[in-house]
Amino acid sequence: MSELPTNTSKDSSSTISRRKFGKISATAASAAFGFQFIPSAAWGNLTKPTLVAIGAGGKGNADTKGCVEAGFDLIGLVDVVDAKKLPAEAVDNRRLKSIVEVRERYPNAAFWTDYREMISEMKGKVDAVTVTPPDHHHFHASALAMQAGMHVYCQKPLTHGIWEARMLAKLAEETGAKTQMGNQAHAEDHMRRCVELIRAGVIGKVRDVHVWTNRPIWSQGFAAPPEKVKVPKWLDWKQWTGPAAHVDYNPVIAPFSWRGWWEYGTGALGDMACHIMDMPYWALMPGAPKNVRAEQSGATEISPPISSKIIWEFAPNEYTHDRGVRFNWYDGYLDAKFDRETWSLVKGSEEYNHPSAEILDDRPFDDYGCVIIGEKGKMFFHRHNENWVINPTTAVDGFTWPAQSIPRATKEENYDEWYDAVVGNIVKCQSNFTHAGPFTEMILLGVIAQRSPNEKLEWNAAEMEITGKPELKKYIQRKYSKGWKFGSDLGTV
């Protein structure tokens, strides 16, 4: 291992940042990926794989800690916030405080503000990366890392757009990178057992899935950006906006409320569906949806809705009803309003969007959860509660309980499962990009439906287009800002 610098803060206007990337089409991507892959010198049977964390604050704090505890050797950090430049008063913000904690926990880790520079400098020296910046950076960080021979753990949603999810799944397959999406409960035993039970027919063929969340809990539904504020010296704002369109800095945008911006986040659906829709999607493996339709309230041109309901319809398969299966999504507080003065959502009551009492069998329910409805009964499931319920209980009379068919994760932790894949203890993670890519595509199709409400959008998965709606193509494959175009030379940084 080469000696590493202890602190190499880079400026985003470097040669790497100015590199002109040529465009690449979806059909050409596979061939381009194939010859660009450069294997890391350290790939193989590793005992202490080296790791760099891209995105250190917030969830990045948990990701770095989880990976180090699993067995990785963290040697570098990338974040647009340079914690060593933060004034004392800024650390009162708990999300900025988490970045300080990470820098203090790993004092010898090299530091960059631009992950493109890190990947360029550390190719062949880094075995794996975590990707935990806002949604609009997931694709570029993950794609560049895999092309440089690095394994990737990427937070949910896997990408900001459908085309990006398709390309990351393809790239993971082409390179052989060990990948994992950060929907943590995917590694828990009770989720894997419920997947096995549904596939074995414990509630019969499934016809409907209902999933809900009380989010958004951040500002959402605004019609114009906040007032411009001077960018602090400790923040690389140009790098933060990155491949997305520019917006003037204001602390109400970052480090948290970016989820409420179409340009940078994917709203409540993108934030939570990869978690709470995970089990039924995994159990049923329904493929690409036939169509999707959304009803929503409070959305604007730049911000997702305050509340919404979305329905996807899928063709039948071996686990679903003869008419196929419907996935139903509910989010948000029904009477909430966006208040510009406080830049927050103000709730008139505590009632949030959720399935009817009939669907819930009048059962009490939490802030989020799901109900899977089959021909013989219903399964009530919560990703963090091992006490799943079948109603009626007579549905299990005479049921033959299946043997375990899905491998269990070490310590029921997805960080440990990723570590096991990287060092060669297992072949793959269960939430690898080949699985997470199509799952993310389905969710992001719902995001597009939110932007075109009250219309049934027919989805052509093979062509990656919404039938008869060419104006929606810009949401499937977005345009990137200057210096961030995705092209055939992307892997040469």
Secondary structure in CASP SS format (residue, H / E / C, confidence):
PFRMAT SS
TARGET T0000
AUTHOR 0000-0000-0000
METHOD secondary structure of the structure
MODEL  1
M C 1.00
S C 1.00
E C 1.00
L C 1.00
P C 1.00
T C 1.00
N C 1.00
T C 1.00
S C 1.00
K C 1.00
D C 1.00
S C 1.00
S C 1.00
S C 1.00
T H 1.00
I H 1.00
S H 1.00
R H 1.00
R C 1.00
K C 1.00
F C 1.00
G C 1.00
K C 1.00
I C 1.00
S C 1.00
A H 1.00
T H 1.00
A H 1.00
A H 1.00
S H 1.00
A H 1.00
A H 1.00
F H 1.00
G H 1.00
F H 1.00
Q H 1.00
F C 1.00
I C 1.00
P C 1.00
S C 1.00
A C 1.00
A C 1.00
W C 1.00
G C 1.00
N C 1.00
L C 1.00
T C 1.00
K C 1.00
P C 1.00
T E 1.00
L E 1.00
V E 1.00
A E 1.00
I E 1.00
G C 1.00
A C 1.00
G C 1.00
G C 1.00
K H 1.00
G H 1.00
N H 1.00
A H 1.00
D H 1.00
T H 1.00
K H 1.00
G H 1.00
C H 1.00
V H 1.00
E H 1.00
A H 1.00
G C 1.00
F C 1.00
D E 1.00
L E 1.00
I E 1.00
G E 1.00
L E 1.00
V E 1.00
D C 1.00
V C 1.00
V E 1.00
D C 1.00
A H 1.00
K H 1.00
K H 1.00
L C 1.00
P C 1.00
A H 1.00
E H 1.00
A H 1.00
V H 1.00
D H 1.00
N C 1.00
R H 1.00
R H 1.00
L H 1.00
K H 1.00
S H 1.00
I H 1.00
V H 1.00
E H 1.00
V H 1.00
R H 1.00
E H 1.00
R H 1.00
Y C 1.00
P C 1.00
N C 1.00
A C 1.00
A E 1.00
F E 1.00
W E 1.00
T C 1.00
D C 1.00
Y H 1.00
R H 1.00
E H 1.00
M H 1.00
I H 1.00
S H 1.00
E H 1.00
M H 1.00
K C 1.00
G C 1.00
K C 1.00
V C 1.00
D C 1.00
A E 1.00
V E 1.00
T E 1.00
V E 1.00
T C 1.00
P C 1.00
P C 1.00
D H 1.00
H H 1.00
H H 1.00
H H 1.00
F H 1.00
H H 1.00
A H 1.00
S H 1.00
A H 1.00
L H 1.00
A H 1.00
M H 1.00
Q H 1.00
A C 1.00
G C 1.00
M C 1.00
H E 1.00
V E 1.00
Y E 1.00
C E 1.00
Q C 1.00
K C 1.00
P C 1.00
L C 1.00
T C 1.00
H C 1.00
G C 1.00
I H 1.00
W H 1.00
E H 1.00
A H 1.00
R H 1.00
M H 1.00
L H 1.00
A H 1.00
K H 1.00
L H 1.00
A H 1.00
E H 1.00
E H 1.00
T H 1.00
G C 1.00
A C 1.00
K C 1.00
T E 1.00
Q E 1.00
M E 1.00
G C 1.00
N C 1.00
Q H 1.00
A H 1.00
H H 1.00
A H 1.00
E C 1.00
D H 1.00
H H 1.00
M H 1.00
R H 1.00
R H 1.00
C H 1.00
V H 1.00
E H 1.00
L H 1.00
I H 1.00
R H 1.00
A C 1.00
G C 1.00
V C 1.00
I C 1.00
G C 1.00
K C 1.00
V E 1.00
R E 1.00
D E 1.00
V E 1.00
H E 1.00
V E 1.00
W E 1.00
T E 1.00
N C 1.00
R C 1.00
P C 1.00
I C 1.00
W C 1.00
S C 1.00
Q C 1.00
G C 1.00
F C 1.00
A C 1.00
A C 1.00
P C 1.00
P C 1.00
E C 1.00
K C 1.00
V C 1.00
K C 1.00
V C 1.00
P C 1.00
K C 1.00
W C 1.00
L E 1.00
D C 1.00
W H 1.00
K H 1.00
Q H 1.00
W H 1.00
T H 1.00
G C 1.00
P C 1.00
A C 1.00
A C 1.00
H C 1.00
V C 1.00
D C 1.00
Y C 1.00
N C 1.00
P C 1.00
V C 1.00
I C 1.00
A C 1.00
P C 1.00
F C 1.00
S H 1.00
W H 1.00
R H 1.00
G H 1.00
W C 1.00
W C 1.00
E C 1.00
Y C 1.00
G C 1.00
T C 1.00
G H 1.00
A H 1.00
L H 1.00
G H 1.00
D H 1.00
M H 1.00
A H 1.00
C H 1.00
H H 1.00
I H 1.00
M C 1.00
D H 1.00
M H 1.00
P H 1.00
Y H 1.00
W H 1.00
A H 1.00
L H 1.00
M C 1.00
P C 1.00
G C 1.00
A C 1.00
P C 1.00
K C 1.00
N E 1.00
V E 1.00
R E 1.00
A E 1.00
E E 1.00
Q E 1.00
S E 1.00
G C 1.00
A C 1.00
T C 1.00
E C 1.00
I C 1.00
S C 1.00
P C 1.00
P C 1.00
I C 1.00
S E 1.00
S E 1.00
K E 1.00
I E 1.00
I E 1.00
W E 1.00
E E 1.00
F E 1.00
A C 1.00
P C 1.00
N C 1.00
E C 1.00
Y C 1.00
T E 1.00
H C 1.00
D C 1.00
R C 1.00
G C 1.00
V E 1.00
R E 1.00
F E 1.00
N E 1.00
W E 1.00
Y E 1.00
D E 1.00
G C 1.00
Y E 1.00
L C 1.00
D C 1.00
A C 1.00
K E 1.00
F E 1.00
D E 1.00
R C 1.00
E C 1.00
T C 1.00
W C 1.00
S E 1.00
L E 1.00
V E 1.00
K C 1.00
G C 1.00
S C 1.00
E C 1.00
E C 1.00
Y E 1.00
N C 1.00
H C 1.00
P C 1.00
S C 1.00
A C 1.00
E C 1.00
I C 1.00
L C 1.00
D C 1.00
D C 1.00
R C 1.00
P C 1.00
F C 1.00
D C 1.00
D C 1.00
Y E 1.00
G E 1.00
C E 1.00
V E 1.00
I E 1.00
I E 1.00
G E 1.00
E C 1.00
K C 1.00
G C 1.00
K E 1.00
M E 1.00
F E 1.00
F E 1.00
H E 1.00
R C 1.00
H C 1.00
N E 1.00
E E 1.00
N E 1.00
W E 1.00
V E 1.00
I E 1.00
N E 1.00
P C 1.00
T H 1.00
T H 1.00
A H 1.00
V H 1.00
D C 1.00
G C 1.00
F C 1.00
T C 1.00
W C 1.00
P C 1.00
A C 1.00
Q C 1.00
S C 1.00
I C 1.00
P C 1.00
R C 1.00
A C 1.00
T H 1.00
K H 1.00
E H 1.00
E C 1.00
N H 1.00
Y H 1.00
D H 1.00
E H 1.00
W H 1.00
Y H 1.00
D H 1.00
A H 1.00
V H 1.00
V H 1.00
G C 1.00
N C 1.00
I C 1.00
V C 1.00
K C 1.00
C C 1.00
Q C 1.00
S C 1.00
N C 1.00
F H 1.00
T H 1.00
H H 1.00
A H 1.00
G H 1.00
P H 1.00
F H 1.00
T H 1.00
E H 1.00
M H 1.00
I H 1.00
L H 1.00
L H 1.00
G H 1.00
V H 1.00
I H 1.00
A H 1.00
Q H 1.00
R H 1.00
S C 1.00
P C 1.00
N C 1.00
E C 1.00
K C 1.00
L E 1.00
E E 1.00
W E 1.00
N E 1.00
A C 1.00
A C 1.00
E C 1.00
M C 1.00
E E 1.00
I E 1.00
T C 1.00
G C 1.00
K C 1.00
P H 1.00
E H 1.00
L H 1.00
K H 1.00
K H 1.00
Y H 1.00
I H 1.00
Q C 1.00
R C 1.00
K C 1.00
Y C 1.00
S C 1.00
K C 1.00
G C 1.00
W C 1.00
K C 1.00
F C 1.00
G C 1.00
S C 1.00
D C 1.00
L H 1.00
G H 1.00
T H 1.00
V C 1.00
END
